[in-house]
Amino acid sequence: MHPYEIQRLLRQRRKDEVLVLKRGSLYHAIKRLLASEFIEAIATTRDSLRPERTTYRITPTGEQALISWLREMIAVPRRETSEFTASISFLVHLTPPDAIMQLEERARRLEAEVAAIGVVISGAIARVMRINLLESEYLRAMLEAERQWVRGLVDDLRRGRLTWNLREMLANVHSAKPPKHRTKESKS
């Protein structure tokens, strides 16, 4: 396929929901794949006044690399950070009532995303095999798990099991004395 066709197919198959690929980054990736000899150009064509389009195919070396990368990515869990993970670490800067409002809004949006993915899966299952929908199933499961966690956090905030006062916390930090440093002689 040529890059434009690859991008169109990714959108058609809804892979753009799990892969963030801009046209420029796709062309950059193709250059890297070519340089590594994982793909090769097999034809260049032109339709009327449109720019030339080069069609590529995977090489045997590329197939081996794909299988190797895929095995590792499936077998080895990685911590993939997100904006949400980072923002949760700063939740203390909101008041508990404000945090509840923002978390409830997140839960509502997550519910909508879970429902939308469910509709996509239901509509697609009649046309494609389940193997083609696994990433959508996984995404839905992760979003649902996040929604449940957020709802649990909101419940803890509402029941007072989780609370804080940033001003008090900062005052305690500023009033705390620094620990004394011990030397080898003072340890014995």
N, C-alpha and C positions, 0 to 999 in steps of 0.2 A: 504494500500500500504506500501511498504518498502521505506526507504529514497531514494535509487537509483532510484526507479520507480517514486517517487514524483518529483525528480529533472528532470528526462527525460521527464515527462509529462509537467512540467512547461516550458521546452525548446520547446517542440513540439507545445505547445499552445502559444508560444511567450510571456509567462508571465515573463520570465527572463528579458524582456525589462523594466518592471515596478517594478520588485522585484529583488533586488540584493541578491541572495542566493548562497553562496559558500557551497560546500558539508559539510565542517566543521561546518559552522553556522547552517546548516539545522539539523545536528545531535545534536548540542547544543540546538536548539529550541525544538527538539523532547524530549530531556531529561527534559527540563523545562515543557513541556506540560504533560509529564508522571508524574512528581512530583506534578503538580497541579491537576492531575486526569482529565485532559481535553481529553486525549486519553488513549487507553489501547492496550497492545500487544495482538494479537489474534492468532498468529502462528509464528513459527520459522522454516525456511526451509534451505536446502543447495542443490545447484546444483553442482554435481561432486566435483571439487576441489575449487570451489569458496567459499568465506567466508559465514557464516550463514547470512541469511536475516530475520529480524523480520518485520512482517506486523502489522500495527496499524489501529485502527479505532477510530473515534470520540466517546466520551461518551455523555450521555444526559447533563451532567454538561458542557462539552465542547461545545455542541451545544448552550446551553444557553449563555455561555460566548461569543461565536462567534457572536451571534445575538446582544448581548449588545454592544460589541466592534464595530461591523459594524454600528449599528445605530448611535453611537457617532461619529465615524470617518466620516460618510456621513453628519451628521447634523451640526457638529461643525467645522467651518473653523479654520485652524491652519496656522501660518506663518512658512513655511518650507524654511529655509535659503539655499542658494546655493553658490557655489564658485563665480558665476557670480555676485550675489548680493553683495558679499564682494568685489569683484574686482572693481565693478563700483564705490564703495565708495573711491577708490584710483585712479580713472581715472585721477585726477589732476596731477599725477606724470608722465603722458605721455604728450607730446605736442599735441595740437589739431590736427595737420596733422597726427601724429602717431596714435592718438586715432581713427581718421577716418579710417585709413588703417586696424586697428585691428577690429573695429566694422563692417566694410564692409566684412571682412573675416568671422566674426561670422554670419552675415546675410546670406552670401552664404552657409555656412555650415548648418544653420537652414533651408534654402530653400531646400537643399538636403535631410535633415532629414524629413521634412514635405512631400516631394515627395515620399520618400521611404516608409513612413508609409501609405501614400495614396495607393501605390501599394499593400502593405500587406493587407490593408482593402479591396481593390477591389478584390484581389485574394481569400480572406477568406470568404467574404460575401456570395459567392455561396455555401460554405460548412457548415457554421455555422450561427447561429442566431445573430442578431445585439447585443443582450444582452452580447454575448461573446466578443464583440469588443469595448465595451464602454471605457475601459481604453486606447485603442489605439486611439479612437476618441478624448478623452480628452487630451491625450498627444499631438496629432496633433494640436488641438486647442490652447493649451498652447504654443507650439513651434511657431505657426503662430502668436499669439499675441506678443510673444517676438521678432520675426522677424520684425513685423510692428513697434514695439517700437524702436528697434535698428535702423531701416531705418529712423524713425523720428528724432532720436538723431543725426544720420549722417547728415541729412538735416539741422538741427539746427546748427551743427558745420560748415557745408559748407556755410551757409548763414550768419554766424557771430552772430546768435542769442544766441549762447553759445560759450564762449571763456574764456581763463584764461592764466595767466602767473605765474607759480609756484614761480619763484624767486621774483617777485613783491609781491605776496601774503605773502611769508615768510618774506620779508623785512618789510612789513606792520605789521605783527604780532610781529616781534622783536622790532619795533620802537614804538609800542603802549605802553602807560603808563598803569600800573595796576590800576584798579578802587580803589578809596578810600573806606575804610571800615567805615561805619557809626555806631555810637553808639546810644543807646536809647535817650541820652540827645540831640544829634545833630539832631534827627528826629523831635523834637517838635519845 
